[in-house]
Amino acid sequence: MAGRIRAEDIAAVKERTSIEDVIRDHVTLRPAGVGSLKGLCPFHDEKSPSFTVRPTVGSYHCFGCGESGDVISFVQKVEHLTFTESIERLAAKIGFELRYEEGGGPRDGGVSLGKRSRLIEAHRVAQEFYAEVLQDRSTPEARPGRDFLRERGFDGAAAERFGIGFAPRSGEALTRHLRERGFTEDEIVTGGLTGRGSRGLYDRFRGRLVWPIRDTTGDTVGFGARRVLDDDRIAAKYLNTSETPIYKKSQVLYGLDAAKKAISTQRLAVVVEGYPDVMAAPLSGVARAVATCGTAFGIDHIKILRRIMRDETDGPQARVVFTFDGDAAGQKAAMRAFAEDQRWAAQSFVAVAPDGMDPCELRIAKGDASVRALVDGAVPMFEFAVRTTIRRFDLDTAEGRVQAMKAVAPIVGSIRDTSLRPEYTRTVSGWLGIEVEQMVS
């Protein structure tokens, strides 16, 4: 174990690190007077920005919840790290070699990286390993992975851009590689890269196409693995890294590291359903796409996007577009998203291709412009929720119209902007074929 970091090195890391740059990885900031920036607080949920950063002083303070500190305490709190791990993480980012007091120091001849940084380094090595296997044309077992990508319109450049790789079938290739690179059994098991069975260690992913899952700073913290072999003994289409000390599904959105600048600048986010869809979006000219990683889009994901897209009640309204498959599961997901619509200050929209194709399928069938048109043609979440609800009823009968009216009344009543309710009431009445007075009675 490393000893205490020298005080002068701690001071040097603080001095050389831009607190503004570090915080911008998590919060979109805008000017707030001389020497100050503000944004939505990452430590509590709010709709008007009360989180203030003073770059020249190197400090932050939230007037809403009272959290305050310097760049080290910010990393500690937002990344859930110890004081030492936070300094080591910041030092690694700026290429600063830390020195330790006598009695501690380098591990295995190198600078101690701390537990979290060791796990992140293991994932970086794993990602490079998987990518090399996929790119190596002399590796026939990776051919199904290359075929899968090619059939979906992704060439080698796209695979390289997104860091995609292939996990060998042997079940021990990655484990052996990581051990050769100096990682311990506990590190690679804790990181979810390797499993431990009765016969020893085995690779978590075998014979699958692998996408690296990155946090907002760009560090790989997990993987999503797609079934591409007919004789894969695991039937699940996707396997994802289990939760680890560095990977929490509710805290990560796939593609956000690459999309956050566009989302912040345009105040528009596009939520898609899978890794290939995230790839298809920017390749089609939609640079704002993200997806969850093997879990439903939830409250924590909303909080993350709100901070990045500056989803505030004052100023121009931000927009979030959800794309869903046209099947029953897609409609269910859309209604689940509508249930949380009140958590946004932004206006929510839903985009569903007429023939139910996802963005990746749409790009293959109809080209890049069709994906852009899908997003541009999104309808308000409210409208989609109402139409999805009334579809269950027979509007050709009086009973069906009355039942539909009762079912959609709570949706109309939930519209945040009360000035819009009369117009929406008239619109929904027209869809149902009833008088406006019936809707408001």
MINU-382639 format. One record per residue (C-alpha): residue number from 1; residue in one letter; x, y, z. Coordinates in nm, 3 decimals. Example, Ala and Ser with C-alpha at 12.3 -4.5 7.8 and 13.67 -1.06 7.14 Angstrom:
// residues 2
- 1	a	1.230	-0.450	0.780 $
- 2	s	1.367	-0.106	0.714 $
// end
This chain:
// residues 441
- 1	m	0.000	0.000	0.000 $
- 2	a	0.110	0.356	-0.066 $
- 3	g	0.172	0.591	0.224 $
- 4	r	0.045	0.944	0.271 $
- 5	i	0.074	1.172	-0.031 $
- 6	r	0.318	1.457	0.024 $
- 7	a	0.146	1.783	0.117 $
- 8	e	0.328	1.981	-0.151 $
- 9	d	0.204	1.736	-0.415 $
- 10	i	-0.155	1.774	-0.296 $
- 11	a	-0.118	2.150	-0.327 $
- 12	a	0.038	2.114	-0.673 $
- 13	v	-0.249	1.894	-0.800 $
- 14	k	-0.506	2.147	-0.673 $
- 15	e	-0.318	2.435	-0.832 $
- 16	r	-0.276	2.267	-1.171 $
- 17	t	-0.631	2.129	-1.194 $
- 18	s	-0.910	2.343	-1.336 $
- 19	i	-1.211	2.308	-1.109 $
- 20	e	-1.425	2.441	-1.394 $
- 21	d	-1.312	2.164	-1.630 $
- 22	v	-1.366	1.894	-1.367 $
- 23	i	-1.716	2.014	-1.277 $
- 24	r	-1.815	2.057	-1.644 $
- 25	d	-1.782	1.679	-1.679 $
- 26	h	-2.090	1.656	-1.459 $
- 27	v	-2.270	1.992	-1.478 $
- 28	t	-2.329	2.238	-1.762 $
- 29	l	-2.225	2.582	-1.637 $
- 30	r	-2.310	2.929	-1.762 $
- 31	p	-2.190	3.278	-1.661 $
- 32	a	-2.339	3.415	-1.340 $
- 33	g	-2.168	3.747	-1.282 $
- 34	v	-1.803	3.847	-1.258 $
- 35	g	-1.584	3.544	-1.179 $
- 36	s	-1.878	3.308	-1.124 $
- 37	l	-2.052	3.027	-1.309 $
- 38	k	-2.375	2.847	-1.220 $
- 39	g	-2.563	2.532	-1.303 $
- 40	l	-2.797	2.267	-1.162 $
- 41	c	-2.657	2.112	-0.844 $
- 42	p	-2.527	1.753	-0.876 $
- 43	f	-2.594	1.687	-0.507 $
- 44	h	-2.969	1.757	-0.493 $
- 45	d	-3.259	1.780	-0.739 $
- 46	e	-3.355	2.133	-0.844 $
- 47	k	-3.511	2.312	-1.141 $
- 48	s	-3.352	2.655	-1.094 $
- 49	p	-2.970	2.669	-1.073 $
- 50	s	-2.828	2.742	-0.729 $
- 51	f	-2.490	2.567	-0.772 $
- 52	t	-2.213	2.827	-0.813 $
- 53	v	-1.849	2.778	-0.915 $
- 54	r	-1.574	3.039	-0.876 $
- 55	p	-1.285	2.917	-1.092 $
- 56	t	-1.033	3.181	-0.986 $
- 57	v	-1.088	3.092	-0.620 $
- 58	g	-1.108	2.718	-0.694 $
- 59	s	-1.430	2.664	-0.503 $
- 60	y	-1.798	2.572	-0.544 $
- 61	h	-2.105	2.633	-0.330 $
- 62	c	-2.470	2.535	-0.361 $
- 63	f	-2.710	2.789	-0.214 $
- 64	g	-2.983	2.526	-0.225 $
- 65	c	-2.837	2.237	-0.023 $
- 66	g	-2.526	2.399	0.127 $
- 67	e	-2.266	2.168	-0.029 $
- 68	s	-1.935	2.348	-0.084 $
- 69	g	-1.564	2.283	-0.119 $
- 70	d	-1.271	2.264	-0.359 $
- 71	v	-1.195	2.044	-0.659 $
- 72	i	-1.079	1.755	-0.437 $
- 73	s	-1.395	1.750	-0.225 $
- 74	f	-1.608	1.776	-0.540 $
- 75	v	-1.447	1.463	-0.687 $
- 76	q	-1.479	1.288	-0.350 $
- 77	k	-1.851	1.355	-0.329 $
- 78	v	-1.958	1.314	-0.690 $
- 79	e	-1.743	1.004	-0.759 $
- 80	h	-1.779	0.855	-0.407 $
- 81	l	-1.402	0.831	-0.354 $
- 82	t	-1.171	0.871	-0.057 $
- 83	f	-0.955	1.181	-0.021 $
- 84	t	-0.645	0.993	-0.139 $
- 85	e	-0.826	0.830	-0.432 $
- 86	s	-0.958	1.171	-0.541 $
- 87	i	-0.609	1.322	-0.551 $
- 88	e	-0.474	1.019	-0.737 $
- 89	r	-0.758	1.045	-0.992 $
- 90	l	-0.693	1.416	-1.051 $
- 91	a	-0.316	1.359	-1.069 $
- 92	a	-0.361	1.085	-1.330 $
- 93	k	-0.575	1.319	-1.542 $
- 94	i	-0.305	1.587	-1.559 $
- 95	g	-0.011	1.344	-1.577 $
- 96	f	0.131	1.444	-1.238 $
- 97	e	0.345	1.182	-1.062 $
- 98	l	0.265	1.178	-0.693 $
- 99	r	0.522	1.119	-0.421 $
- 100	y	0.444	0.945	-0.096 $
- 101	e	0.585	0.983	0.254 $
- 102	e	0.844	0.731	0.371 $
- 103	g	0.695	0.390	0.444 $
- 104	g	0.470	0.389	0.142 $
- 105	g	0.504	0.465	-0.222 $
- 106	p	0.495	0.294	-0.559 $
- 107	r	0.321	-0.039	-0.602 $
- 108	d	0.501	-0.296	-0.818 $
- 109	g	0.755	-0.038	-0.934 $
- 110	g	0.494	0.214	-1.049 $
- 111	v	0.289	0.491	-0.896 $
- 112	s	0.000	0.369	-0.680 $
- 113	l	-0.324	0.444	-0.859 $
- 114	g	-0.568	0.366	-0.580 $
- 115	k	-0.835	0.099	-0.595 $
- 116	r	-1.071	0.284	-0.828 $
- 117	s	-0.799	0.390	-1.068 $
- 118	r	-0.662	0.036	-1.077 $
- 119	l	-1.005	-0.092	-1.181 $
- 120	i	-1.037	0.179	-1.447 $
- 121	e	-0.691	0.096	-1.578 $
- 122	a	-0.788	-0.272	-1.599 $
- 123	h	-1.092	-0.175	-1.805 $
- 124	r	-0.878	0.040	-2.035 $
- 125	v	-0.646	-0.255	-2.094 $
- 126	a	-0.945	-0.487	-2.148 $
- 127	q	-1.102	-0.248	-2.400 $
- 128	e	-0.780	-0.231	-2.600 $
- 129	f	-0.751	-0.610	-2.589 $
- 130	y	-1.106	-0.666	-2.715 $
- 131	a	-1.059	-0.405	-2.991 $
- 132	e	-0.738	-0.568	-3.114 $
- 133	v	-0.911	-0.906	-3.136 $
- 134	l	-1.194	-0.757	-3.345 $
- 135	q	-0.960	-0.567	-3.577 $
- 136	d	-0.722	-0.859	-3.631 $
- 137	r	-0.831	-1.005	-3.966 $
- 138	s	-0.624	-1.314	-3.895 $
- 139	t	-0.858	-1.395	-3.604 $
- 140	p	-1.140	-1.596	-3.768 $
- 141	e	-1.342	-1.630	-3.447 $
- 142	a	-1.406	-1.252	-3.447 $
- 143	r	-1.551	-1.262	-3.798 $
- 144	p	-1.914	-1.297	-3.680 $
- 145	g	-1.864	-0.974	-3.485 $
- 146	r	-1.729	-0.794	-3.790 $
- 147	d	-2.016	-0.934	-3.999 $
- 148	f	-2.271	-0.811	-3.745 $
- 149	l	-2.132	-0.458	-3.763 $
- 150	r	-2.106	-0.456	-4.141 $
- 151	e	-2.466	-0.579	-4.180 $
- 152	r	-2.577	-0.280	-3.970 $
- 153	g	-2.384	-0.028	-4.174 $
- 154	f	-2.084	0.012	-3.943 $
- 155	d	-1.738	-0.005	-4.099 $
- 156	g	-1.400	-0.044	-3.931 $
- 157	a	-1.371	0.329	-3.869 $
- 158	a	-1.704	0.331	-3.684 $
- 159	a	-1.598	0.032	-3.473 $
- 160	e	-1.274	0.208	-3.385 $
- 161	r	-1.452	0.535	-3.309 $
- 162	f	-1.676	0.364	-3.054 $
- 163	g	-1.404	0.131	-2.921 $
- 164	i	-1.594	-0.188	-3.006 $
- 165	g	-1.418	-0.520	-2.961 $
- 166	f	-1.468	-0.894	-2.958 $
- 167	a	-1.434	-1.127	-2.659 $
- 168	p	-1.256	-1.455	-2.751 $
- 169	r	-1.449	-1.777	-2.694 $
- 170	s	-1.174	-1.953	-2.499 $
- 171	g	-1.296	-1.815	-2.168 $
- 172	e	-0.951	-1.732	-2.035 $
- 173	a	-0.783	-1.506	-2.292 $
- 174	l	-0.867	-1.174	-2.123 $
- 175	t	-0.796	-1.312	-1.776 $
- 176	r	-0.452	-1.429	-1.887 $
- 177	h	-0.381	-1.096	-2.057 $
- 178	l	-0.474	-0.894	-1.748 $
- 179	r	-0.267	-1.116	-1.521 $
- 180	e	0.029	-1.069	-1.753 $
- 181	r	-0.022	-0.693	-1.724 $
- 182	g	0.013	-0.711	-1.347 $
- 183	f	-0.348	-0.704	-1.232 $
- 184	t	-0.438	-0.918	-0.934 $
- 185	e	-0.712	-1.179	-0.918 $
- 186	d	-0.911	-0.965	-0.675 $
- 187	e	-0.887	-0.658	-0.902 $
- 188	i	-1.017	-0.825	-1.215 $
- 189	v	-1.292	-1.013	-1.029 $
- 190	t	-1.401	-0.700	-0.838 $
- 191	g	-1.410	-0.508	-1.166 $
- 192	g	-1.650	-0.760	-1.320 $
- 193	l	-1.408	-0.853	-1.599 $
- 194	t	-1.357	-1.205	-1.472 $
- 195	g	-1.566	-1.454	-1.278 $
- 196	r	-1.447	-1.701	-1.017 $
- 197	g	-1.569	-2.059	-1.049 $
- 198	s	-1.485	-2.402	-0.910 $
- 199	r	-1.211	-2.441	-1.172 $
- 200	g	-1.064	-2.095	-1.118 $
- 201	l	-1.105	-1.770	-1.307 $
- 202	y	-1.296	-1.736	-1.634 $
- 203	d	-1.366	-1.443	-1.869 $
- 204	r	-1.698	-1.272	-1.800 $
- 205	f	-1.770	-1.232	-2.172 $
- 206	r	-1.698	-1.507	-2.424 $
- 207	g	-1.759	-1.511	-2.801 $
- 208	r	-1.946	-1.180	-2.802 $
- 209	l	-1.924	-0.839	-2.965 $
- 210	v	-1.832	-0.594	-2.691 $
- 211	w	-1.910	-0.223	-2.645 $
- 212	p	-1.713	-0.025	-2.383 $
- 213	i	-1.938	0.167	-2.144 $
- 214	r	-1.778	0.496	-2.040 $
- 215	d	-1.857	0.744	-1.766 $
- 216	t	-1.898	1.116	-1.838 $
- 217	t	-1.522	1.173	-1.816 $
- 218	g	-1.453	0.911	-2.085 $
- 219	d	-1.318	0.635	-1.859 $
- 220	t	-1.432	0.282	-1.946 $
- 221	v	-1.616	0.142	-1.644 $
- 222	g	-1.797	-0.158	-1.790 $
- 223	f	-1.900	-0.344	-2.106 $
- 224	g	-2.211	-0.445	-2.296 $
- 225	a	-2.175	-0.775	-2.486 $
- 226	r	-2.398	-0.873	-2.779 $
- 227	r	-2.475	-1.235	-2.878 $
- 228	v	-2.353	-1.298	-3.237 $
- 229	l	-2.286	-1.675	-3.240 $
- 230	d	-2.569	-1.921	-3.305 $
- 231	d	-2.417	-2.174	-3.065 $
- 232	d	-2.369	-1.927	-2.780 $
- 233	r	-2.485	-2.122	-2.475 $
- 234	i	-2.623	-1.803	-2.318 $
- 235	a	-2.951	-1.711	-2.488 $
- 236	a	-2.968	-1.348	-2.368 $
- 237	k	-2.914	-1.105	-2.656 $
- 238	y	-2.712	-0.871	-2.433 $
- 239	l	-2.499	-0.926	-2.126 $
- 240	n	-2.379	-0.627	-1.927 $
- 241	t	-2.115	-0.583	-1.663 $
- 242	s	-2.262	-0.643	-1.318 $
- 243	e	-2.255	-0.352	-1.075 $
- 244	t	-1.907	-0.290	-0.937 $
- 245	p	-1.734	-0.021	-0.730 $
- 246	i	-1.688	0.184	-1.051 $
- 247	y	-2.005	0.092	-1.241 $
- 248	k	-2.361	0.166	-1.133 $
- 249	k	-2.620	0.120	-1.410 $
- 250	s	-2.843	0.395	-1.277 $
- 251	q	-2.552	0.641	-1.288 $
- 252	v	-2.431	0.577	-1.643 $
- 253	l	-2.572	0.661	-1.986 $
- 254	y	-2.401	0.500	-2.283 $
- 255	g	-2.267	0.760	-2.525 $
- 256	l	-2.295	1.057	-2.286 $
- 257	d	-1.919	1.113	-2.277 $
- 258	a	-1.921	1.181	-2.653 $
- 259	a	-2.262	1.351	-2.670 $
- 260	k	-2.247	1.580	-2.366 $
- 261	k	-2.098	1.878	-2.549 $
- 262	a	-2.369	1.874	-2.817 $
- 263	i	-2.640	1.812	-2.555 $
- 264	s	-2.511	2.105	-2.347 $
- 265	t	-2.478	2.342	-2.643 $
- 266	q	-2.810	2.261	-2.810 $
- 267	r	-3.000	2.180	-2.489 $
- 268	l	-3.142	1.875	-2.663 $
- 269	a	-3.094	1.508	-2.571 $
- 270	v	-3.209	1.204	-2.769 $
- 271	v	-3.266	0.887	-2.568 $
- 272	v	-3.246	0.567	-2.775 $
- 273	e	-3.274	0.204	-2.671 $
- 274	g	-2.949	0.028	-2.760 $
- 275	y	-2.578	0.055	-2.831 $
- 276	p	-2.616	0.024	-3.212 $
- 277	d	-2.879	0.300	-3.203 $
- 278	v	-2.637	0.531	-3.022 $
- 279	m	-2.381	0.457	-3.296 $
- 280	a	-2.632	0.517	-3.576 $
- 281	a	-2.736	0.857	-3.442 $
- 282	p	-2.409	1.056	-3.470 $
- 283	l	-2.317	0.873	-3.792 $
- 284	s	-2.649	1.008	-3.927 $
- 285	g	-2.584	1.360	-3.802 $
- 286	v	-2.767	1.336	-3.466 $
- 287	a	-2.486	1.396	-3.218 $
- 288	r	-2.694	1.398	-2.902 $
- 289	a	-2.791	1.033	-2.849 $
- 290	v	-2.755	0.829	-2.530 $
- 291	a	-2.892	0.497	-2.403 $
- 292	t	-2.925	0.315	-2.076 $
- 293	c	-2.711	0.006	-2.013 $
- 294	g	-2.936	-0.294	-1.963 $
- 295	t	-3.186	-0.115	-1.740 $
- 296	a	-3.492	0.106	-1.774 $
- 297	f	-3.451	0.483	-1.808 $
- 298	g	-3.499	0.601	-1.452 $
- 299	i	-3.495	0.894	-1.212 $
- 300	d	-3.116	0.900	-1.173 $
- 301	h	-3.073	0.909	-1.551 $
- 302	i	-3.310	1.207	-1.564 $
- 303	k	-3.101	1.389	-1.303 $
- 304	i	-2.780	1.328	-1.498 $
- 305	l	-2.925	1.457	-1.826 $
- 306	r	-3.088	1.757	-1.660 $
- 307	r	-2.753	1.876	-1.525 $
- 308	i	-2.583	1.834	-1.864 $
- 309	m	-2.857	1.990	-2.078 $
- 310	r	-2.918	2.274	-1.829 $
- 311	d	-3.282	2.179	-1.785 $
- 312	e	-3.391	2.493	-1.601 $
- 313	t	-3.725	2.667	-1.559 $
- 314	d	-3.587	3.005	-1.665 $
- 315	g	-3.474	3.085	-2.019 $
- 316	p	-3.545	2.888	-2.340 $
- 317	q	-3.693	2.545	-2.277 $
- 318	a	-3.471	2.240	-2.323 $
- 319	r	-3.599	1.937	-2.514 $
- 320	v	-3.558	1.563	-2.469 $
- 321	v	-3.663	1.318	-2.741 $
- 322	f	-3.726	0.952	-2.663 $
- 323	t	-3.712	0.701	-2.949 $
- 324	f	-3.896	0.376	-2.889 $
- 325	d	-3.959	0.066	-3.094 $
- 326	g	-4.312	0.053	-3.230 $
- 327	d	-4.398	-0.273	-3.056 $
- 328	a	-4.586	-0.325	-2.731 $
- 329	a	-4.263	-0.315	-2.526 $
- 330	g	-4.174	0.020	-2.684 $
- 331	q	-4.516	0.164	-2.603 $
- 332	k	-4.483	0.041	-2.246 $
- 333	a	-4.142	0.207	-2.218 $
- 334	a	-4.286	0.532	-2.352 $
- 335	m	-4.567	0.531	-2.096 $
- 336	r	-4.311	0.462	-1.823 $
- 337	a	-4.118	0.769	-1.941 $
- 338	f	-4.440	0.974	-1.942 $
- 339	a	-4.500	0.876	-1.579 $
- 340	e	-4.178	1.059	-1.487 $
- 341	d	-4.240	1.355	-1.720 $
- 342	q	-4.305	1.592	-1.429 $
- 343	r	-3.941	1.562	-1.325 $
- 344	w	-3.832	1.756	-1.632 $
- 345	a	-3.847	2.128	-1.685 $
- 346	a	-3.776	2.037	-2.047 $
- 347	q	-4.048	1.949	-2.294 $
- 348	s	-4.048	1.577	-2.369 $
- 349	f	-4.109	1.427	-2.712 $
- 350	v	-4.146	1.076	-2.855 $
- 351	a	-4.021	0.962	-3.194 $
- 352	v	-4.143	0.630	-3.335 $
- 353	a	-4.073	0.531	-3.694 $
- 354	p	-4.398	0.456	-3.883 $
- 355	d	-4.295	0.096	-3.945 $
- 356	g	-4.158	0.051	-3.593 $
- 357	m	-3.790	0.039	-3.687 $
- 358	d	-3.525	0.155	-3.440 $
- 359	p	-3.273	0.424	-3.550 $
- 360	c	-3.014	0.163	-3.653 $
- 361	e	-3.263	-0.027	-3.871 $
- 362	l	-3.397	0.298	-4.011 $
- 363	r	-3.049	0.412	-4.115 $
- 364	i	-2.987	0.085	-4.298 $
- 365	a	-3.323	0.085	-4.475 $
- 366	k	-3.369	0.452	-4.560 $
- 367	g	-3.041	0.633	-4.503 $
- 368	d	-2.897	0.895	-4.268 $
- 369	a	-3.156	1.161	-4.351 $
- 370	s	-3.436	0.936	-4.225 $
- 371	v	-3.282	0.923	-3.877 $
- 372	r	-3.259	1.301	-3.867 $
- 373	a	-3.619	1.324	-3.987 $
- 374	l	-3.729	1.079	-3.716 $
- 375	v	-3.590	1.304	-3.443 $
- 376	d	-3.711	1.627	-3.607 $
- 377	g	-4.061	1.481	-3.642 $
- 378	a	-4.100	1.376	-3.279 $
- 379	v	-4.441	1.446	-3.124 $
- 380	p	-4.498	1.582	-2.772 $
- 381	m	-4.486	1.314	-2.503 $
- 382	f	-4.836	1.417	-2.398 $
- 383	e	-4.977	1.353	-2.745 $
- 384	f	-4.811	1.014	-2.769 $
- 385	a	-4.938	0.914	-2.423 $
- 386	v	-5.295	1.013	-2.514 $
- 387	r	-5.292	0.836	-2.851 $
- 388	t	-5.141	0.523	-2.695 $
- 389	t	-5.409	0.523	-2.427 $
- 390	i	-5.713	0.575	-2.652 $
- 391	r	-5.590	0.306	-2.891 $
- 392	r	-5.714	0.050	-2.638 $
- 393	f	-6.078	0.159	-2.682 $
- 394	d	-6.339	0.123	-2.955 $
- 395	l	-6.418	0.483	-3.047 $
- 396	d	-6.698	0.372	-3.278 $
- 397	t	-6.919	0.309	-2.975 $
- 398	a	-7.048	0.555	-2.717 $
- 399	e	-6.928	0.329	-2.437 $
- 400	g	-6.577	0.315	-2.586 $
- 401	r	-6.560	0.694	-2.622 $
- 402	v	-6.668	0.747	-2.260 $
- 403	q	-6.418	0.492	-2.132 $
- 404	a	-6.139	0.652	-2.338 $
- 405	m	-6.235	0.996	-2.209 $
- 406	k	-6.209	0.876	-1.848 $
- 407	a	-5.872	0.712	-1.921 $
- 408	v	-5.713	1.022	-2.078 $
- 409	a	-5.858	1.280	-1.837 $
- 410	p	-5.575	1.232	-1.582 $
- 411	i	-5.319	1.275	-1.863 $
- 412	v	-5.473	1.607	-1.972 $
- 413	g	-5.488	1.715	-1.610 $
- 414	s	-5.119	1.644	-1.563 $
- 415	i	-4.999	1.897	-1.822 $
- 416	r	-4.754	2.125	-1.641 $
- 417	d	-4.835	2.438	-1.840 $
- 418	t	-5.194	2.513	-1.737 $
- 419	s	-5.227	2.766	-2.020 $
- 420	l	-5.202	2.477	-2.267 $
- 421	r	-5.475	2.265	-2.109 $
- 422	p	-5.775	2.429	-2.285 $
- 423	e	-5.616	2.381	-2.628 $
- 424	y	-5.516	2.023	-2.553 $
- 425	t	-5.864	1.955	-2.418 $
- 426	r	-6.012	2.068	-2.749 $
- 427	t	-5.758	1.859	-2.942 $
- 428	v	-5.825	1.542	-2.743 $
- 429	s	-6.201	1.595	-2.771 $
- 430	g	-6.158	1.595	-3.149 $
- 431	w	-5.959	1.272	-3.139 $
- 432	l	-6.229	1.108	-2.928 $
- 433	g	-6.519	1.246	-3.131 $
- 434	i	-6.689	1.409	-2.831 $
- 435	e	-6.788	1.762	-2.736 $
- 436	v	-6.536	1.974	-2.545 $
- 437	e	-6.793	2.024	-2.269 $
- 438	q	-6.791	1.648	-2.205 $
- 439	m	-6.415	1.655	-2.147 $
- 440	v	-6.426	1.939	-1.896 $
- 441	s	-6.738	1.828	-1.712 $
// end
